[in-house]
Amino acid sequence: MLPSLLALALHAGVHAQTPSAWNGELRAHVELQRANGRGPLAQANRVAPGTAAAPRDAAVAEAGLRGQLRIVSADLHLRQERREGGAHAQDARLNELHAGGEAPAALLGEGVQWNAGKKVVAWDVGHGFRPNDVVQVEPRRQLLPSRPEGRPLLQLEGFSLDGAWTLVWANPHHLNARAGEARRGEESALALRAYRHAGAADWHGFIRWGERTQGSVGAALAWVVSDAVEFHASARWMRRHDGFALDAVPGAGGLPVAGANPWREATLGAASQWLLGVTWTHASQLSVLAELWHDGTTLADAAWDAWSARGAALSALGNQPALRPALAGQLAWQSTPWNAQNLRRDAALLRVSWRHEGWEPVAELLVNPADRGHALTASLAWQGDRWRLEGGLRQYGGPSDALLAQLPARRTGYLAATVAF
């Protein structure tokens, strides 16, 4: 079914009656992954092979079609992939489908726009991390970025000569939903952003009220210091946040074995996030970006120390054959708190890129000072009028106890070709 949908998307892009209002792209890429021999998932598979899914190479075909018809805008995304070993998966979704227009001036004044539907609303000023991206909550630093999927929302937006404001009710369909169905970006929430341009600086203010997590406030600044230097900063404080908590262990008999996954998502207490960044750009289009950030919503160093101690205690039980089936599951559960935007609370990012005659090489280094884990990324892209060719490689490393060095894939890479229509 999906190949026919891909053909339909291409046909629509070529034969649309209003070509200026419609555009799209086709992308084919391969994902290459090298499994890691370290970490809890690798240990689980050594104890009982097949306990955790190993990273596998994949061939992927994607199509996107975007357009507008009167007051309705849509972004259709189609994907088909085949994993090593013959596993197939396909997906068809609407990244965006929303209506919008001018709000009645008699009610809200001149220049106010409204939107209703599924829409991408991405806020904040950072590259590697965005504390005040409180509506979209978009994953950052993907090796091969894809178009984000919007959130259901109702939005009002007003503009002036030197400022703007945006009021969003995100996920109204999740009002009164159970916590497990409305974590993080899925929570029903009201969010307000105010923006003002003053001289060489852009100032942003943010307020959010979540149904469970309650209030948070934030501010951001982007300041063009000179023709070559730009400084940006962002900070947010929240009364509550969603994160991971560890239930009481050890289990029966004094062994660190629980009857169910001891890691669970929970609504936790107050937390803060901040980011500082600077960009230097040369006239030759050579650019250097450096960022430091802190994410108080992820596990503290002491919690990761407890995580490591529990993993070591589980590993010590590996020589007891009777415990191996249960032990493998316990080790696999150790990967649960990895499902977070940042693994460590503190991180540093250095990114160097250069654009020249359609070519763009990029080198990037992410470091977690707490355990000296790192991720090194290199990519190369060529952009023509319609075609884009690119490839990249990311290597995780650090000491054996570093979190980034224990991820399921030690190395990931991709090759991709995209054509726009």
Secondary structure, 3 states (H helix, E strand, C coil): CHHHHHHHHHHHHHHCCCHHHEEEEEEEEEEEEEECCCCHHHHHHHHCCCCCCCCCCEEEEEEEEEEEECCEEEEEEEEEEEECCCCEEEEEEEEEEEEEEECCHHHHCCCEEEEEEEECCCCCCCCCCCCCCCCCCCCCCCCCCCCCCCEEEEEEEEECCCEEEEEEEECHHHCCCCHHHCCHHHCCEEEEEEEEEECCEEEEEEEEEECCCEEEEEEEEEEECCCCEEEEEEEEEECCEEEEEECCCCCHHHCCCCCCCCEEEEEECCEEEEEEEEEEECCCCEEEEEEEEEECCCCCHHHHHHHHHHHHHHHCCCCCHHHHHHHHHHHHHCCHHHCCCCCCCEEEEEEEEECECCEEEEEEEEEECCCCEEEEEEEEEEECCCEEEEEEEEEEECCCCCCHHHCCEEEEEEEEEEEEC
